Amino acid sequence: MQLELDHIFVCVEPEAPAADILTAFGLTEGSRRIHRGQGTANVCFLFNNAYLELLWLFDANEIQSPLVRPTGLWSRCRWQETQACPFGISLRPTASNLQEIPFPTWDYHAAYRTPKASIPIATNSDNLSEPLIFISPATQKPTNYPLERRPFLVHKVGFKEITALLVTLPGVQNFSAEVRTLIDLGLVQFSQGHFYQLEIEFDNAKEGNSQDFGSQLPILIRW
């Protein structure tokens, strides 16, 4: 397989009060960033092989621009109002010369990247009941980041790696071909349910514990 998980994003309220919930739980907050020209901002929680991104609306004009509108981020960031899926799944090539992306994509030229690097986004992006699926420009795991970013990988709860993802989608009768591809490749599992939820497994859930953050943050963690 030429793809692996790079990160997942969850849309949250502006300034990410949900980040405080995760730090109180025992995760170490990493960097924060404003995506100039895209109208979003984020905070990331890094693990050895991938990371969790909390994403929020920063500039309503930018996020509704013709450049950004096809991503659906305007609706996703307001998901509790619009009922759009608040998740995104980013995949990373495992080799520098990715031969072929296993699903059709379109090119998003993100304004905040210099130069404006093209980000391939899966063509189910107009289906707002499913996660935004895209290929990350990144080519390495967080554990290979520069030394100054390594302290962000140390968490009080001791988590090392994300070992499984399960995305629950409400009201979806048939998954798109892009979602079925992720399932077939063993990258992410999906289920149908009554509400959006992202279940993240750390370190093969060896301890048999779990934490559900409820309505404040649609994430369930198993470790």
Residue pairs with C-beta under 8 A, 6 or more apart in sequence:
1 94
1 185
1 186
2 93
2 94
2 95
2 98
2 99
2 100
3 91
3 92
3 93
3 94
3 98
3 101
3 102
3 135
3 185
3 187
4 49
4 50
4 91
4 92
4 94
4 187
5 49
5 50
5 89
5 90
5 91
5 92
5 162
5 165
5 187
5 188
6 50
6 51
6 90
6 91
6 92
6 136
6 138
7 44
7 50
7 51
7 52
7 53
7 90
7 136
8 50
8 52
8 53
8 87
8 88
8 89
8 90
8 131
8 165
8 198
8 200
9 42
9 52
9 53
9 54
9 55
9 87
9 88
9 90
9 132
10 18
10 52
10 53
10 54
10 55
10 86
10 87
10 198
10 217
10 218
10 219
11 55
11 56
11 73
11 76
11 77
11 79
11 86
11 87
12 18
12 19
12 54
12 55
12 56
12 86
12 217
13 56
14 41
14 56
14 57
14 58
15 56
16 42
16 43
16 54
16 56
18 54
18 213
18 216
18 217
19 29
19 43
19 54
21 213
21 216
21 217
22 29
22 45
22 54
22 217
23 29
25 157
25 211
25 213
25 221
26 155
26 156
26 157
27 45
27 155
27 156
27 157
27 159
28 45
28 46
28 151
28 152
28 153
28 154
28 155
28 156
29 43
29 45
29 152
30 43
30 44
30 45
30 46
30 51
30 149
30 152
31 43
31 44
31 149
31 152
32 41
32 42
32 43
32 44
33 41
33 42
33 44
34 40
34 41
34 58
34 112
35 41
35 42
35 58
35 110
35 112
36 62
36 111
36 112
37 62
37 65
37 67
37 68
37 110
37 111
37 112
38 62
38 63
38 68
38 73
38 110
38 111
38 112
39 57
39 58
39 59
39 60
39 61
39 62
39 63
39 64
39 65
39 68
39 73
39 74
40 55
40 56
40 57
40 58
40 59
40 63
40 73
40 77
41 55
41 56
41 58
42 53
42 54
42 55
42 56
43 53
43 54
44 51
44 52
44 53
44 54
45 51
45 52
45 53
45 54
45 152
46 142
46 145
46 149
46 152
46 153
47 142
47 153
47 155
47 159
47 160
47 161
47 162
47 202
48 141
48 142
48 143
48 153
48 160
48 161
49 141
49 142
49 143
49 161
49 162
50 141
50 142
50 161
50 162
51 142
52 162
52 200
53 88
55 73
55 77
55 88
56 77
57 63
57 74
57 77
57 78
60 74
62 68
62 111
63 73
63 74
63 77
64 74
67 109
67 111
68 74
68 111
70 106
70 108
70 121
70 125
70 126
71 108
71 121
71 125
71 132
72 84
72 125
72 126
72 128
72 132
73 132
75 82
75 84
75 128
76 82
76 84
76 85
76 86
76 88
76 128
76 132
77 86
78 84
79 85
79 86
79 196
82 128
84 128
84 129
85 128
85 129
85 130
85 131
85 132
85 169
85 196
86 196
86 218
87 131
87 132
87 167
87 196
87 198
88 131
88 132
88 133
88 134
89 131
89 132
89 133
89 134
89 165
89 167
89 182
89 187
89 188
90 134
90 135
90 136
91 133
91 134
91 135
91 136
91 187
92 135
92 136
92 138
92 139
92 140
92 141
93 135
93 139
96 139
98 135
101 120
101 135
102 181
102 185
103 122
103 123
103 133
103 177
103 178
103 181
104 122
104 123
104 178
105 120
105 121
105 122
105 123
105 134
105 135
106 120
106 121
106 123
106 125
107 118
107 119
107 120
107 121
108 118
108 119
108 120
108 121
108 134
109 116
109 117
109 118
109 119
110 116
110 117
110 119
113 119
113 137
117 137
119 134
119 135
119 136
119 137
120 134
120 135
121 132
121 133
121 134
121 135
122 132
122 133
122 134
122 178
123 178
124 130
124 133
124 176
124 177
124 178
124 179
125 132
125 133
127 176
129 169
129 171
129 172
130 169
130 172
130 175
130 176
130 178
130 179
131 167
131 179
133 178
133 179
133 182
142 149
142 152
142 153
143 150
143 153
157 223
159 202
159 203
159 223
160 202
160 203
161 202
161 203
162 200
162 201
162 202
163 201
163 202
163 203
163 204
163 205
164 189
164 200
164 201
164 204
164 205
165 187
165 188
165 189
165 198
165 199
165 200
165 201
166 188
166 189
166 190
166 191
166 198
166 199
166 201
167 188
167 189
167 190
167 191
167 197
167 198
167 199
168 190
168 191
168 192
168 193
168 195
168 196
168 197
168 198
168 199
169 175
169 190
169 191
169 192
169 193
169 196
170 192
170 193
170 194
170 195
170 196
172 192
173 192
175 183
175 190
179 190
182 188
182 190
183 189
183 190
195 218
196 218
197 218
197 219
197 220
198 218
198 219
198 220
199 219
199 220
199 221
199 222
200 219
200 220
200 221
200 222
201 221
201 222
201 223
202 221
202 222
202 223
203 223
205 222
205 223
206 223
207 223
209 222
209 223
210 220
210 221
210 222
210 223
211 220
211 221
212 219
212 220
213 219
213 220
213 221
